[in-house]
Amino acid sequence: QRQLVESGGGSVQPGGSLRLSCAASGFTLDYYVIGWFRQAPGKEREGISCISRGGGRTKYADLVKGRFTISRDNAKGTVYLEMNSLTSSDTAIYYCAAQWGGITTTEAKCAMIRNEYEYWGQGTQVTVSS
Protein backbone atom coordinates (compact mmCIF):
# COMPACT_ATOMS: atom_id res chain seq x y z
CA GLN A 1 0.00 0.00 0.00
CA ARG A 2 1.36 3.41 -0.96
CA GLN A 3 1.41 5.77 2.00
CA LEU A 4 2.96 9.03 3.20
CA VAL A 5 3.63 9.65 6.89
CA GLU A 6 4.27 13.12 8.33
CA SER A 7 6.17 13.72 11.55
CA GLY A 8 7.88 16.54 13.44
CA GLY A 9 4.87 18.64 14.40
CA GLY A 10 4.32 20.03 17.87
CA SER A 11 3.91 23.20 19.92
CA VAL A 12 6.36 26.10 19.68
CA GLN A 13 6.52 29.74 20.75
CA PRO A 14 6.27 32.59 18.24
CA GLY A 15 9.57 33.06 16.46
CA GLY A 16 10.50 29.43 16.91
CA SER A 17 11.30 26.74 14.35
CA LEU A 18 10.17 23.24 13.43
CA ARG A 19 11.35 20.69 10.89
CA LEU A 20 8.65 18.46 9.40
CA SER A 21 9.37 15.16 7.66
CA CYS A 22 7.33 13.21 5.10
CA ALA A 23 8.34 9.57 4.59
CA ALA A 24 7.17 7.40 1.69
CA SER A 25 6.09 3.80 2.27
CA GLY A 26 5.35 1.25 -0.45
CA PHE A 27 6.61 3.25 -3.43
CA THR A 28 9.67 4.98 -4.84
CA LEU A 29 9.49 8.66 -4.00
CA ASP A 30 11.81 9.95 -6.73
CA TYR A 31 9.12 9.47 -9.42
CA TYR A 32 6.85 11.98 -7.67
CA VAL A 33 6.55 15.71 -7.25
CA ILE A 34 5.90 16.47 -3.57
CA GLY A 35 3.77 19.24 -2.12
CA TRP A 36 3.11 20.55 1.38
CA PHE A 37 -0.36 21.81 2.30
CA ARG A 38 -1.94 23.04 5.52
CA GLN A 39 -5.42 23.49 6.95
CA ALA A 40 -6.39 25.70 9.88
CA PRO A 41 -9.67 25.16 11.79
CA GLY A 42 -12.65 26.38 9.79
CA LYS A 43 -10.56 27.15 6.71
CA GLU A 44 -9.85 25.44 3.40
CA ARG A 45 -6.70 23.46 2.78
CA GLU A 46 -4.06 25.62 1.11
CA GLY A 47 -0.84 24.85 -0.71
CA ILE A 48 2.31 26.24 0.86
CA SER A 49 5.20 24.64 -1.04
CA CYS A 50 6.20 22.06 -3.64
CA ILE A 51 9.39 20.52 -4.96
CA SER A 52 10.39 18.91 -8.26
CA ARG A 53 11.31 15.23 -8.53
CA GLY A 54 15.02 15.94 -8.42
CA GLY A 55 14.78 18.68 -5.81
CA GLY A 56 16.22 21.43 -8.01
CA ARG A 57 13.07 23.53 -8.40
CA THR A 58 10.79 24.74 -5.62
CA LYS A 59 7.79 27.00 -5.14
CA TYR A 60 6.38 28.76 -2.07
CA ALA A 61 3.15 30.51 -1.17
CA ASP A 62 3.60 34.21 -0.43
CA LEU A 63 2.66 33.74 3.23
CA VAL A 64 5.64 31.45 3.87
CA LYS A 65 8.19 32.65 1.32
CA GLY A 66 11.48 33.49 2.98
CA ARG A 67 10.60 31.60 6.16
CA PHE A 68 10.04 28.01 5.00
CA THR A 69 12.41 25.75 3.04
CA ILE A 70 11.42 22.52 1.30
CA SER A 71 13.97 19.81 0.47
CA ARG A 72 14.12 16.11 -0.32
CA ASP A 73 16.38 13.10 0.05
CA ASN A 74 15.25 10.54 -2.52
CA ALA A 75 17.69 7.91 -1.25
CA LYS A 76 15.90 8.01 2.10
CA GLY A 77 12.46 8.40 0.54
CA THR A 78 11.86 11.52 2.63
CA VAL A 79 10.85 15.15 2.04
CA TYR A 80 11.40 17.91 4.60
CA LEU A 81 9.87 21.28 5.43
CA GLU A 82 12.01 23.58 7.57
CA MET A 83 9.85 26.28 9.17
CA ASN A 84 11.39 29.38 10.76
CA SER A 85 10.07 32.60 12.33
CA LEU A 86 6.77 30.91 13.10
CA THR A 87 3.72 32.98 14.06
CA SER A 88 0.25 32.12 15.35
CA SER A 89 -1.02 32.31 11.75
CA ASP A 90 1.05 29.20 10.97
CA THR A 91 -1.04 27.08 13.36
CA ALA A 92 -2.63 24.31 11.28
CA ILE A 93 -2.50 20.66 10.37
CA TYR A 94 0.27 20.15 7.81
CA TYR A 95 -0.02 17.53 5.06
CA CYS A 96 2.41 16.23 2.48
CA ALA A 97 1.21 14.87 -0.85
CA ALA A 98 2.71 13.08 -3.87
CA GLN A 99 2.02 13.66 -7.59
CA TRP A 100 3.12 11.13 -10.23
CA GLY A 101 5.76 12.70 -12.43
CA GLY A 102 5.60 10.22 -15.31
CA ILE A 103 8.33 10.67 -17.91
CA THR A 104 8.70 14.40 -17.39
CA THR A 105 12.08 15.91 -16.64
CA THR A 106 13.21 15.49 -13.06
CA GLU A 107 13.31 19.28 -12.72
CA ALA A 108 9.93 20.12 -14.23
CA LYS A 109 8.25 23.07 -12.50
CA CYS A 110 5.85 22.04 -9.74
CA ALA A 111 2.46 23.51 -8.82
CA MET A 112 0.39 23.56 -5.63
CA ILE A 113 -2.89 22.32 -7.09
CA ARG A 114 -4.69 20.01 -4.66
CA ASN A 115 -6.51 17.77 -7.13
CA GLU A 116 -3.30 16.96 -9.00
CA TYR A 117 -1.82 15.13 -6.01
CA GLU A 118 -2.69 11.43 -5.72
CA TYR A 119 -1.38 10.35 -2.32
CA TRP A 120 -1.79 12.17 1.00
CA GLY A 121 -0.48 11.73 4.51
CA GLN A 122 -2.63 11.87 7.63
CA GLY A 123 -1.21 15.23 8.70
CA THR A 124 0.78 16.53 11.65
CA GLN A 125 -0.38 19.30 14.00
CA VAL A 126 1.65 22.50 14.34
CA THR A 127 0.64 24.91 17.10
CA VAL A 128 2.34 28.29 17.58
CA SER A 129 1.46 30.11 20.81
CA SER A 130 3.02 31.76 23.86
C-alpha positions in Angstrom: 0.0 0.0 0.0 1.4 3.4 -1.0 1.4 5.8 2.0 3.0 9.0 3.2 3.6 9.6 6.9 4.3 13.1 8.3 6.2 13.7 11.6 7.9 16.5 13.4 4.9 18.6 14.4 4.3 20.0 17.9 3.9 23.2 19.9 6.4 26.1 19.7 6.5 29.7 20.8 6.3 32.6 18.2 9.6 33.1 16.5 10.5 29.4 16.9 11.3 26.7 14.3 10.2 23.2 13.4 11.3 20.7 10.9 8.6 18.5 9.4 9.4 15.2 7.7 7.3 13.2 5.1 8.3 9.6 4.6 7.2 7.4 1.7 6.1 3.8 2.3 5.3 1.3 -0.5 6.6 3.3 -3.4 9.7 5.0 -4.8 9.5 8.7 -4.0 11.8 10.0 -6.7 9.1 9.5 -9.4 6.8 12.0 -7.7 6.6 15.7 -7.2 5.9 16.5 -3.6 3.8 19.2 -2.1 3.1 20.6 1.4 -0.4 21.8 2.3 -1.9 23.0 5.5 -5.4 23.5 6.9 -6.4 25.7 9.9 -9.7 25.2 11.8 -12.7 26.4 9.8 -10.6 27.1 6.7 -9.8 25.4 3.4 -6.7 23.5 2.8 -4.1 25.6 1.1 -0.8 24.8 -0.7 2.3 26.2 0.9 5.2 24.6 -1.0 6.2 22.1 -3.6 9.4 20.5 -5.0 10.4 18.9 -8.3 11.3 15.2 -8.5 15.0 15.9 -8.4 14.8 18.7 -5.8 16.2 21.4 -8.0 13.1 23.5 -8.4 10.8 24.7 -5.6 7.8 27.0 -5.1 6.4 28.8 -2.1 3.2 30.5 -1.2 3.6 34.2 -0.4 2.7 33.7 3.2 5.6 31.5 3.9 8.2 32.6 1.3 11.5 33.5 3.0 10.6 31.6 6.2 10.0 28.0 5.0 12.4 25.8 3.0 11.4 22.5 1.3 14.0 19.8 0.5 14.1 16.1 -0.3 16.4 13.1 0.0 15.3 10.5 -2.5 17.7 7.9 -1.3 15.9 8.0 2.1 12.5 8.4 0.5 11.9 11.5 2.6 10.9 15.2 2.0 11.4 17.9 4.6 9.9 21.3 5.4 12.0 23.6 7.6 9.8 26.3 9.2 11.4 29.4 10.8 10.1 32.6 12.3 6.8 30.9 13.1 3.7 33.0 14.1 0.3 32.1 15.4 -1.0 32.3 11.8 1.0 29.2 11.0 -1.0 27.1 13.4 -2.6 24.3 11.3 -2.5 20.7 10.4 0.3 20.1 7.8 0.0 17.5 5.1 2.4 16.2 2.5 1.2 14.9 -0.9 2.7 13.1 -3.9 2.0 13.7 -7.6 3.1 11.1 -10.2 5.8 12.7 -12.4 5.6 10.2 -15.3 8.3 10.7 -17.9 8.7 14.4 -17.4 12.1 15.9 -16.6 13.2 15.5 -13.1 13.3 19.3 -12.7 9.9 20.1 -14.2 8.2 23.1 -12.5 5.8 22.0 -9.7 2.5 23.5 -8.8 0.4 23.6 -5.6 -2.9 22.3 -7.1 -4.7 20.0 -4.7 -6.5 17.8 -7.1 -3.3 17.0 -9.0 -1.8 15.1 -6.0 -2.7 11.4 -5.7 -1.4 10.4 -2.3 -1.8 12.2 1.0 -0.5 11.7 4.5 -2.6 11.9 7.6 -1.2 15.2 8.7 0.8 16.5 11.7 -0.4 19.3 14.0 1.7 22.5 14.3 0.6 24.9 17.1 2.3 28.3 17.6 1.5 30.1 20.8 3.0 31.8 23.9 
